[in-house]
Amino acid sequence: MADSFPCYLVHEESGRKVASVRQITRDDLPQGEVLIRVAYSSLNYKDALAATGHPGVVKRLPHVPGIDAAGTVEQSATEQFKPGEQVIVTGYELGATHWGGYSRYIRVPADWVVPLPEGLSPFESMALGTAGFTAAQCVLALLEHGLQPADGEVVVTGATGGVGSLSVALLAKQGISVTAVTGKPHEREFLEQLGAHEIVGREAVDDTSGNPLLPARWAGAVDTVGGSVLSTLLRSTGHRGCVAACGLVAGDELRLTVYPFILRGVTLAGIDSAHCPMDRRLEIWSKLAGPWKLDQLTALVKTISLSELDREIRTILAGGQRGRVVVEPVES
């Protein structure tokens, strides 16, 4: 039980928050019914915030980030899971108030654990991770609202990021025409490979005129950035359209009137992944492993070790992420 293993630990040194690869033991892990040997985790924007000790994510130090994990049950105190079973954990408090997936082992409550769905490998599940799970929730919200391919163009913001790129691919898989928004015009070929019909710059969806309504342009939208962009999308979505919102990197305020809602019947669907109910969670993972499984996953993914996390965290915080980053909890 005393054997050590690596983790990416955020801690304090001389009054500063720092992160480094450290050795810990199973005895250091928090309480929980299920001990999992982690094969892969992934890098999300929330992980990058946790790695800097952001107080909105991390309540106390030391802390291990990683809101996603896939691996094999090592020990279980419940009949629900057996040693040797492959499982995934995404969301809940993993990597936030609870030590997360940037570690060879995690220990978590049993009701956070999802059996790895047939059709997905542990690596593929983390190529998706919370980003793919969030993207799938956004797409499902639009489809359940009644969106059909014939309704017109759907816009996706932050299209080269994790949630954005997977949203583009998932919408295209449903036969929906997608306009991808990015500040990186050099990524046109990448977005076209994912299925984007059109690529536009951020200025196309960032109207600061204050007009309560804009010309109707979109049948629906997936917004990963928030702020004035989300306001613009709501004001430019057509009659009975739906906007799924899941991010706030461009701001947490929403400045607009009620006109999009009462004159066009636009719906704003908020997407929360961390505490998604288990029945819905299982439904979404089943789709991602089956009818919604993406052929482009390998083109989206970069795999790194724990010691390479610092570089990728700086990249994602600077808005430079392209696709997905899978983390293998080993030292390089």
Buried (B, 14 or more C-beta within 10 A) or exposed (E): EEEEBBBBBBBEEEEEBBBBBBEBEBEBBEEBBBBBBBBBBBBBBBBBBBBBBEEEBBEEEBBBBBBBBBBBBBBBEEEBBEEEBBBBBBBBBBBBBBBBBBBBBBBBBBEBBBBBBEEBBBBBBBBBBBBBBBBBBBBBBBBEBEBEEEBBBBBBBBBBBBBBBBBBBBBBBBEBBBBBBBEBEEBEEBBBBBBBBBBBEBEBBBBEEEBEBBEBBBBBBBBBBBBBBBBBBBBBBBEBBBBBBBBBBBBEEBEBBEBBEEEBEBBBBEBEBBEBEEEEBBBBBBBBBEEBBBEBBEBBBBBBBBBBBBEBBEBBBEBEBBBBBBBBBEBE
